[in-house]
Amino acid sequence: MVLVKFNEEVHSRVVDALLKRCALILSLLMVLVPVSDLSAQTSLKPFLGRWDISVKTPKQELPSWVEISEEKGQPKVVMVGLTDHATPLARVQMRDGEIVFVSPKGEEGYSEDMEFKGKVVGGQLVGTTTGPSGTSWPWIGRRAPTMKRTGT
């Protein structure tokens, strides 16, 4: 009888300890997950909008344009490249306070992907991309003027 009572007490303590640990883990998850989602949205906010981009190559300055938006908590970029048309980019991410997006090879007339990295500094989007020979090209983005439709 004493042995059964001892086993019931041990079992009860083990179950209580497991329940407390599970409750602690669930509490931590409930607190941490919304904070990480919020920080991702907050860090994306300064990047949102349309930007007129000027890329400095060794030979000339080239115009480009990007629109950065948010869809389902993820950054989304549409780019009018250096030599082409408006293209939604498949590879976009936020990394260490920077937005990183890739214009796939062929879109810019080059045989390699072009990775653009940028951050907001003083109200401008400032960054670099890697040119076809591996050289770094700086670029600056200024907010594009708002275009309001009038009439019909």
N, C-alpha and C positions, 0 to 999 in steps of 0.2 A: 504494500500500500504506500509506503514511504517513497519507494522508487518511482511509482506512477505519479505521485504528487510532485516530486522533484522534476521529472520529465515535463510535466505540464507547465511548471514555473519556467523552466529553461525555454521551452517552446514559446511560451507567451512573451518572454523577454526578447527572444530572437525576432519574432514577428513584429513586436513593437519597434525594435531598432530598425528593421527593414522598412517599415512603413514611414518612420521618421526620415530615413535617408531618401526614400522615394519622394516624399513631400518636399524635402529640401531641394532635390534635383529639379522637380517640376517648378518650384517657386523660382529658382535661378533661371530656368529656361524661359519662363513667362516674363521675367524682367529683362533678360539679355536679348532675346529675339526682337522685340519691338524697338529697343534702343539701336540695334545694328541696322534695322530697316530705316529708322528715322535718320540716322547719321548718313546713310547712303543718299537719301532724298535731300538732306540738307546740303551735302557736299556737291550735289549736282545742280542745285538751284542757281548759283551764279553763272553757270555755263549755258543755261537755257536761253534760246532765242536764235536769231539769225545774225550771222557774222560775215562781213566782207573781209576776205583774207588776202594778204599780199605776201607771196613767197619769194624770197631773195635767192636766186640761183647765182652761180658764178658769172653768168653772162647777162642776166636781166632779171627784172622783177615781174612775176607772173601773178595775175589775179585769180582768185578762187572764191568760193562761197560755201558756207555750211549752215545748216539749220540743226540745232541740237534741241531735242525734246525728250520727254520721259514717257515711257509706255510700260505699264505694269511694274513700276519700280525700277526699270532698267533704262539706261541712256540709249537714245536712238539718234543716229546722224544721217542726214541726207546731204550729199556733197555735190556741188558743181566743181568738177576737178579742173586741173590746169589746162586740159586739152579736150574736155568732153562735156557731157550732159549731166543733169541731176540724177544721182544714183544713191539709193538707200544702201548704207554700208552694213554688212553683216557682222563685222568684228568691231565692237565698241565696248569699252569698259572704263570704269573709274579706278585709278591706281595711285595711291599715295598723294591724293589731292590733285591729281592731273586727270584729264580726259585723254584717252588713247584710242585712236581709231585708225583703221587700215583701209586704204584705197587699193583694191586688188589689182594685180598686174594686168596690164592691158588697158585699164581705165584711164591711166594718165599717159598712155603711149609708151610706157616703159615695160621692160621684160620682167621686172620684179615688183612685189608689193611695196607700197609706200606707207610706212607707219608714221602717223602724225601724233605728237605728244604736245599737250598744251595746258596752261593754267591761266587763271584770271589774275591779272596784275594791274592795279590801278584802272580798272574798268575795261581793260583790253584783254583779249585772248592772245597769249604769247607762247610760242613754242618752236619746235624744230621738227623737220622731217628728214629722212635719209634719201638723198638723190640716188640716181641709177649707179653711180660709181662708188657708192658708200660714203660720199661726202655729206656732211650735215648742212642742211639749208634752214636758216631761221625764217620764221613767219610771224606776222602780227595780224590779229583780227580786230576789227572795229565793229561795233554794233551797226547792223544795217538799218537804214532809215525805215520807219514804219510806213507801209504803203496802204493807204485807206482808199477804198473804192467809193466813188460818188456816182450818182445817177442810177441807171438801171442795172 
